[in-house]
Amino acid sequence: MSSISRRKMLGGAAGAAALGALTACGSGSGSHQDAVAAGSSGAPGSPTPAASPSGKVTPIGDGSTADTGPQPNQPTWQKLKPGETPPQFVVFSWDGAGATDDGQFDRFLKLAEQYKATFTFFLSGIYTLPKSKTSLYHAPMHPVGASDIPYLSDGAIRNTIQKISQAWLAGHEIGTHFNGHFCSTRPDHNGVNRWAPADWESEIQQAVSFVTQWKTNTGFTDLPPLPFDYTKELIGARTPCLDGQKGLLPTAAKLGWKYDASSPGEKQTWPIKVQNGQIWNFPLQSIPFPGEKFEVLSMDYNIMANQSNGDPKGDPAKHDQWRTQAAGAYLAGFNRAYNGNRAPFFVGNHFEQWNGGIYMDAVEQALKQIAGQPDVKLVSFRQLVEWLELQDESTLRKLRTLNVGQAPTGGWQTFLGAVG
């Protein structure tokens, strides 16, 4: 990880202390640059079969991707009936989604299978681009090949391609975390908050090209294609450090994207559409922080920033305490929604080993306690969009009248009994 954003969050949940909730920053794979770059050995392994539930595999372009038919393991949604209690949606997402040799990607794919969950993986495009081809990346407002996160080793690229294929076939969503992760940590850095819509369009085109041309760029011949058409699969993103949403949204709308998950520190209320009603806004949310008077952003990095002042190697003697506090924050945010307005709950993560890996442990603990409770749906952002767009707008408008943690007076049957 090349830098840590310590920027104060402005305008978080009511009552959040000015120093209490910090915006996110993370490379998305590995705690330190050398650890990320090392990856695995690069020796060929057993390639993932070119599985296709439909029996169809139609290569696209250079064969890096393929049309294999509809994505498997997708839910079938129904419109809420009058008086029906809405589901409690929970979206766990990962920024970067690089698969190094630390086993974290596998760990959460197995957990998702066990608990019937689907996640969103925001893949960084350069995690499919070899170090030998960095000259192909022309970051807006930066030198050719520049990146604030390290390029992966060939072995880690190989792992990433295999795990992304496995994830999609299991029903998970593949979004984008763009490429170079240029945060706005100093005025002269030309971070993404300075990018115009045209800059974002270039960044997105390059991210898509890296993912859809990995065979050409890597020279790997023993791996099957990614089993989806990424130009159709990609409908949403999260920006680096939650910066630059204003410049991104016009481009996202132009590309026909459905949502953006980059807004920091908004309240746990039902989502709205932004950009003239074209894009669903799925923010990271301010949630209770056990033992503190302020709230914290619902992301592992931000919890770490508050616990160890942004130091990913904080005091080991406090790791157990911090792990418990982190899991408690996620559960407090979930319970406030579940027992209140049922607003979708969003949790952001990184495959990082910050403070000895306690944040990966904390999100696993929280997920296990959340899964299986009545009315709970562990979904991807794509799946949430599909549910929202199936509902009557009058129902969604009424749901948005409920404040943070506010259960409907008289119960759901009365509250949604006669929506009009």
C-alpha positions, 0 to 999 in steps of 0.5 A: 500500500503506497499511501494512507489517506488521513483526510477528515470526513465531512458530513457523516452521520448525525453526531459523528465526531469530526475525527471519528470517521475517516475516508477509505484508502486501500490497495485492495490486495496485500498490506505492503507493496512488496507483499502484494508484488510478490504474490505467488511463484508464477508456476502454472497450476491446475487451470480452472475449467472453462465451466459453462452451466449453459454448455456454451462458451463463445470466446470474445476478442482475443479469448480473454473473456467468453460468453457462457450464458446467463450468470448462475446462482442468481436470485429471483425477486418479487415485488413487495406485497402490500403490508409485507416486511422488506428484506434486510439486504446486506452487501459485503464488497471488496476493493481491488480483489487481487488474489495473492498467495495469502488465501483470503480470496479463497477464504471468503469464496468458501464462506459465501458458499457456506452461508449462501451469500453473494458479494461484489468484487471491485477488481482493479484493472491493473491487477491483470496487467503484467509488470512488463507491460506497465507502459500500456497504462496511461493514467489521467494526469500522471506519467505513463505506467504510474500507479499508487498501488503496485502491479502484481507478480505474474503468479498473482495475476494468474491467481486473480484471473482464476479466482475472478472466474470462480467468483462469477460462476458462484454468482458474485458480481465483478465491478471495478476499482479502476486502475492506479488508485490515485487518492487525493492525499496532497494538493499537487498529487492530481488525485481522482477528485481532480479528474474530469468526466473524460479522464474517468472515461479513459480510466474505465476504458483502460481498466476494461481493456486490461481485463478483456485482453489479459491473454494478449498482455500476459501471454498465458495460454493455459488458463481458460477465459473469464466466463463473462462479457465484462462490457455487459457485466460491469454496471458499477464501481467504487472509486479510490479512497471514495474520492472523485464521485462528482467527476465520475457520475456523468461518465457512469451515466453515459456508459449506462451503469446502474450504481456507484458505491463511492460516497462516504459516510452517509446515513443508513437510510433507503437509497436514492438515485443521483445524476438526474435519477440515472445512478443508484447511490450506494454509500458506505455508511456511518455506523455505531463504534462500540465504546466511542461517542462517534460513528465510524465508516462501514469499512475495514480501513476506516476502523483501522484508521481509528484504532491504530491511527492508520498504522497497519502494524499497530500494537499487537497487545490490542489486536483482540480488543480491536477485532471485537470492536470491529465486529461489534461495529458491523453488528451494530450497524446491521442491527440498527437497520434490521430492527429499524428501517430495514435500509440496506447495509453496506460493508466495504473490505480489502484483502489485507492483513492490517493489524494481523488480519483482525479485520478479515476475522471481524467481517467473517464473525459478523457475517456468520452472525448476520446470515440465516436470520429471518428476512436477511439477504446477503447480496451483491450490489447488482442483485440489490439494483435488480430488487430495487428496480422491481419495486413500485416507486411509491413503495420506495418513496415511503421507505425513504421517509424512515430515518436511521434506525426508525422502525415504522409506527404500527409495524410493517403491515400498517406502514406498507399496507396501503402504499399510494 
